[in-house]
Amino acid sequence: MKTNFADRLIERVRAHGPLCVGIDPHPSLIPSQFGPPGPDAAASWGLALLERVAGKVAVVKPQAGLFERWGSKGLAALERVCSAAAAQDTLVLLDAKRGDIGTTAEGYAEGYLGAGSSCPCDAITVNPYMGVETIEPFVAVAEREAKGVVVLARTSNPGSKDFQSKLIDGRPLYLHVASSLLPMIARLRGASGWSGLMLVAGATGPEDAAALREAAGDALFLVPGYGAQGAGAAEAVAGFVKRGGIREGGVVNASRSVASPKGALEAATAAEWCRLVDTAIAAAQAELVAATKA
């Protein structure tokens, strides 16, 4: 029997801390030592990052759109990165923000979460704003394959207030989203008590994250906004809860601040690049672990 995704994720969080490393191949942030900007450099850079995080972090989060910009070669690069992560037993949360109806949603779900996926990942982000029916195909495949589904609720970008914070019957829309997902949260709950129906809860809105926790119960959170986007560690774990003496309840993503730290772009050697990235990973881990113990 396959182990529930939430149980696998929380076990690694307890071992390594809640850091999730984003693999975002912005062409301008890939050091020249990995080749000229393009899909081959993105793959090489992504594979090198995987070597740095192996056995150190709970999960990585490749950004699909930054690979897809290069068409079929970019998708092939993404598949290489995801396959390599699976081979080294690093969990993969694919940031693709899919969302559609009927058989189209089923295609996305099988394509990324299905057993025969050429781009193997353990969870995928989805957009709920076409309705709960658009999430059901992902949850159905996740149930079958012991995978996760990450639903956008309260994101970290400034424009999130345009819709997500609008009041409906006196409550912001993102809380209505969370409440509507409670049956699905229950379906993907594991033995740990946490659910693999995750919610995006931006670190730039710590009060909103706390409200989202109250509404969503046992859903694990994916927390963007920490690091380069300005939020600190305490804000990032605001939606976590005390269990066993520490705060837990999700993972905190760091992309540029960890994968492209100061000096990495100019690193003269591979060894220097590795040192800078290793230092950034250790610093982010230490800061986040300390916040969970505060």
Buried (B, 14 or more C-beta within 10 A) or exposed (E): EEEBBBBBBBBBBBEBBBBBBBBBBBEEBBBEBBBEBBBBBBBBBBBBBBEBBBEBBBBBBBBBEBBBBBEEBBBBBBBBBBBBBBEEEBBBBBBBBBBBEEEEBBBBBBBBBBEEBEBBBBBBBBBBEEEBEBBBBBBBBBBEBBBBBBBBBBBBEEEBBEEBBEEEEEBBBBBBBBEBBBEBBEBBBBEBEBBBBBBBBBBBBBEBBBBBBEBBBBBBBBBBBBBBBEBBBBBBBBBBBEBEEBBBBBBBBBBBBBBBBEEBBEBEEEEBBBBBBBBBBEBBBEBBBEBBEE
